Amino acid sequence: MKYILSVSFFALCLSGCNPARRIYIKNNSGHDAQITLMINEDSVLNSPFFMNNSKKVKYELKSGKPYNSVHLSLGMGGWTNRELQNITDDLDSLIIQSNNGEIKLGTEEIKGFLASRRKGNKIHLFINE
């Protein structure tokens, strides 16, 4: 029994602990906002953003807690350039709608937008006034 516990503990230590890749979206504007992800037609069934039978995923962020944030988990590991490219290849566009207007980012713009906001295994997106 002691041998089995020792081997199990050693195997657990060697296996490593990869944190989840996450995107945190928070609305700090004081007004309602929306984030819409348009998934490429070719990637709809394989994308980590795919949650239903639609190529459009919309998150409505209210002005107050607890409905002003969204936390997405998109696999294990860090946000390497390769992982960012894989995610952006799945997306056709990212649309941010707030009281200040609408921002629409295409596939090439999304990668730079997300890359500038990454820290290790997290990407933080804040909607401000």
Order of alpha helices (4+ residues) and beta strands (2+ residues): alpha-beta-beta-beta-beta-alpha-beta-beta-alpha-beta-beta
